């Protein structure tokens, strides 16, 4: 008997919202493990990342999407396109908002208009998820709920803290109750459809994000040049390129005497070893590819 035989509550759920709202943190919390990389910087997630939540009577397929925002840069436009395409493919949309950040009234009106435009693409049930509720005074919550409820007829509103995993169980239960009966889309032991190469590249990119200043992360792309497993030595050797857009950025990533690059490699290696369950020899090279974020051919090589 295969995993298609017994119907359960199953379906696809897209997690969408503005940059840095906590979409990846929420997905990891719902999965109970780290699949999506997380940094304090907006627009960390560039591709759509899939994660699978399994239970005896359900399978929830989560799609972590890039942040919705306006931009003229080809890379950013592709990121938004990926997120918007997800809205038409799913059974439920989670629209995630960071409610801990107050905005001036003028900016708030512009943002609300922008959000309403995004939600017009939604043709399925939607849940408004108010993240970082632990950072907000309780009396401010109801007016926020009222404001967002005028933008779209949400089927539910769930306040939570994704980082503290407070409210995530209630959200999962609500999603399961809204999903139709159907087959499992994936075997129960598969937490994601992402390849190891993709996840390794994401881990390296995360460490660059966390180790460098404001400019460098958004000029960074990572490709895996080789991924070789030696079963006799129980060792995986990985060669990866870190691409930057300008020569002046190279010294920042490498650091004095190569210390910065070494710390990036060490942090990445430890996470990669947890991911694949093997010892890893990680070799990193820093290369310059001028204005790669505006090079549509290179963006295709990166999977956009």
C-alpha positions in Angstrom: 0.0 0.0 0.0 1.5 3.3 -1.0 1.0 6.8 0.4 -1.7 7.7 -2.1 -4.2 5.0 -0.8 -5.6 6.4 2.4 -7.2 9.9 2.1 -6.3 12.4 4.7 -6.7 16.2 5.1 -4.1 17.4 2.6 -3.3 20.4 0.5 -0.9 23.2 -0.4 -0.5 26.3 1.8 1.4 29.4 0.7 3.0 31.7 3.3 3.1 35.2 1.8 3.6 38.7 3.1 6.0 41.6 3.1 9.8 41.1 3.5 11.1 40.2 7.0 7.6 39.4 8.4 8.8 36.1 9.7 7.6 33.7 7.0 10.7 31.4 7.1 10.6 31.4 10.9 7.0 30.4 10.8 7.6 27.6 8.3 10.4 26.2 10.4 8.3 26.3 13.5 5.4 24.5 11.8 7.8 21.9 10.4 9.7 21.4 13.7 13.0 21.7 11.9 15.0 24.2 9.9 14.4 24.1 6.2 14.2 27.8 5.3 17.2 30.0 6.1 16.5 32.9 8.6 18.3 36.2 9.0 17.2 39.6 10.5 17.6 41.1 7.0 14.6 41.5 4.7 14.4 39.6 1.4 16.5 36.7 2.7 14.2 34.1 0.9 14.7 34.3 -2.8 13.1 31.1 -4.1 9.9 29.3 -3.2 10.8 26.6 -0.6 8.6 23.7 0.1 8.1 21.9 3.5 5.9 19.0 4.5 4.0 18.7 7.8 2.9 15.1 8.3 0.4 13.7 10.8 -1.8 10.5 11.1 -4.7 12.3 9.5 -3.1 15.2 7.6 -0.4 16.3 5.3 0.2 20.1 5.0 2.5 21.2 2.2 3.9 24.6 3.0 5.3 27.0 0.5 7.7 29.6 2.0 7.8 32.5 -0.6 9.9 35.6 -1.1 8.6 38.8 0.4 6.1 40.9 -1.5 7.5 44.3 -2.4 7.8 46.7 -5.2 11.1 46.9 -7.1 12.6 47.6 -10.5 15.6 45.3 -10.0 15.3 42.1 -12.1 16.2 39.8 -9.2 13.6 41.4 -6.9 10.9 41.3 -9.6 11.6 37.6 -10.1 11.2 37.1 -6.3 7.8 38.8 -6.3 6.7 36.9 -9.4 7.5 33.6 -7.6 5.5 34.6 -4.6 2.5 35.8 -6.7 2.5 32.6 -8.7 2.0 30.6 -5.5 -1.3 32.4 -4.8 -3.0 30.6 -7.7 -1.7 27.1 -6.9 -2.7 26.5 -3.3 -5.7 25.5 -1.1 -5.0 28.1 1.6 -3.0 31.4 1.8 -1.4 32.5 5.0 -0.9 36.3 4.8 1.7 37.1 7.4 2.2 40.5 8.9 4.8 41.7 11.5 2.6 43.8 13.8 5.4 45.0 16.0 6.6 47.7 13.6 4.5 50.9 13.7 4.3 53.0 10.6 3.4 56.7 9.9 -0.2 57.1 8.8 0.8 58.0 5.2 3.0 55.0 4.8 0.4 52.8 6.4 -2.2 53.8 3.8 0.2 53.1 1.0 1.1 49.7 2.4 -2.5 48.7 3.0 -3.4 49.6 -0.6 -0.4 47.5 -1.8 -1.4 44.6 0.4 -5.1 44.7 -0.9 -3.7 44.6 -4.4 -1.8 41.4 -3.7 -4.8 39.8 -2.0 -7.0 40.4 -5.0 -5.1 37.5 -6.6 -6.3 35.1 -3.9 -9.1 32.8 -5.0 -9.0 30.3 -2.0 -9.5 30.5 1.8 -7.0 32.9 3.5 -5.8 33.3 7.1 -4.4 36.5 8.4 -1.5 35.7 10.6 -0.3 38.5 12.9 3.2 37.7 13.9 5.3 39.0 16.8 2.3 39.5 18.9 4.5 39.1 22.0 6.0 42.5 21.1 2.7 44.4 21.0 0.6 45.8 23.8 -2.7 43.8 23.9 -5.0 46.8 23.6 -3.4 47.6 20.2 -4.3 44.2 18.7 -8.0 44.7 18.0 -7.7 47.9 16.0 -5.0 46.2 13.8 -7.3 43.2 13.3 -10.1 45.6 12.3 -7.9 47.4 9.8 -6.7 44.3 8.0 -10.2 42.8 8.0 -11.3 45.6 5.7 -8.6 44.7 3.1 -9.8 41.2 2.5 -12.5 38.7 3.8 -10.1 36.5 5.7 -11.5 33.2 6.9 -9.6 33.5 10.2 -7.2 35.7 12.1 -4.5 34.1 14.2 -2.1 36.2 16.4 1.1 34.3 17.2 4.8 34.5 17.8 6.6 32.3 15.3 9.9 32.7 17.0 8.6 31.5 20.4 6.3 29.0 18.7 3.3 30.5 20.6 0.1 30.1 18.7 1.6 27.9 15.9 -0.3 24.8 17.1 -3.6 26.7 16.9 -2.7 27.9 13.4 -1.8 24.4 12.2 -5.1 23.0 13.7 -7.1 25.7 11.9 -5.3 25.0 8.6 -5.9 21.2 8.9 -9.6 21.8 9.5 -9.8 23.9 6.3 -8.1 21.4 4.0 -10.0 19.0 1.8 -9.7 15.2 2.0 -7.2 13.8 -0.5 -4.0 11.9 -1.0 -0.7 12.6 0.6 1.5 14.4 -2.0 4.8 13.2 -0.5 6.0 10.1 1.5 5.8 10.8 5.2 9.6 10.7 5.7 10.2 13.6 3.2 10.3 17.1 4.9 11.0 19.0 1.7 11.4 18.5 -2.1 14.5 20.8 -2.1 17.7 19.1 -3.2 20.7 18.8 -0.8 22.7 21.1 -3.2 20.0 23.8 -3.0 19.8 23.6 0.8 23.6 23.6 1.1 23.8 26.8 -1.1 21.1 28.4 1.1 23.0 27.6 4.3 26.2 29.2 2.9 24.2 32.2 1.8 22.6 32.5 5.2 26.1 32.6 6.9 27.2 35.4 4.5 24.0 37.3 5.4 24.7 36.9 9.1 28.4 37.7 8.9 28.4 40.8 6.8 27.0 44.3 6.8 24.0 45.9 5.0 25.4 46.0 1.4 27.0 42.6 1.0 24.0 40.1 1.5 22.0 41.5 -1.4 25.0 41.3 -3.7 25.6 37.6 -2.8 24.8 34.5 -4.8 26.0 30.9 -4.1 26.5 28.1 -6.5 27.6 24.5 -5.7 30.3 23.5 -8.1 30.8 19.9 -6.8 29.2 17.6 -4.2 31.1 14.4 -3.8 30.5 11.7 -1.2 33.3 9.3 -0.2 31.5 6.4 1.4 34.7 4.7 2.5 35.9 7.8 4.4 32.3 8.8 5.3 33.1 12.3 4.1 31.3 14.7 1.7 33.5 17.2 -0.1 31.7 20.3 -1.3 33.1 23.1 -3.5 31.0 26.3 -3.6 31.4 29.7 -5.2 30.2 32.9 -3.5 29.5 35.5 -6.1 29.6 39.2 -5.5 28.9 42.1 -7.8 31.9 44.4 -7.1 35.6 43.9 -6.6 35.5 46.1 -3.5 33.1 43.6 -1.8 35.6 40.7 -2.1 37.9 41.9 0.7 34.9 42.3 3.1 33.8 38.7 2.6 37.3 37.3 2.8 38.4 39.5 5.7 41.8 40.2 7.0 44.0 37.1 6.5 40.9 35.2 5.3 39.4 35.2 8.8 35.8 36.2 7.7 35.6 33.6 5.0 36.9 31.0 7.4 34.3 31.8 10.0 31.6 31.7 7.3 32.8 28.3 6.1 33.0 26.9 9.7 29.4 28.0 10.5 28.1 26.7 7.2 29.9 23.4 7.6 28.4 22.7 11.0 24.9 23.3 9.7 25.5 21.2 6.6 26.8 18.3 8.7 23.5 18.4 10.7 21.6 18.5 7.5 23.2 15.5 5.7 24.4 13.5 8.7 27.9 13.2 7.4 31.3 14.8 7.9 31.9 17.6 5.5 34.9 19.2 3.9 33.7 22.6 2.6 35.8 24.7 0.2 34.6 28.2 -0.6 35.8 30.6 -3.4 34.8 34.2 -3.6 34.3 35.4 -7.2 33.1 38.6 -8.9 30.2 38.7 -11.4 29.4 42.3 -12.0 25.7 43.3 -11.6 24.6 39.6 -11.5 21.3 40.6 -9.9 20.4 42.3 -13.1 21.7 39.6 -15.4 18.7 37.6 -16.5 20.9 34.7 -17.9 22.7 34.3 -14.5 19.4 34.5 -12.7 18.2 31.5 -14.7 21.3 29.6 -13.7 20.4 30.3 -10.1 16.9 28.8 -10.6 14.8 31.9 -11.1 
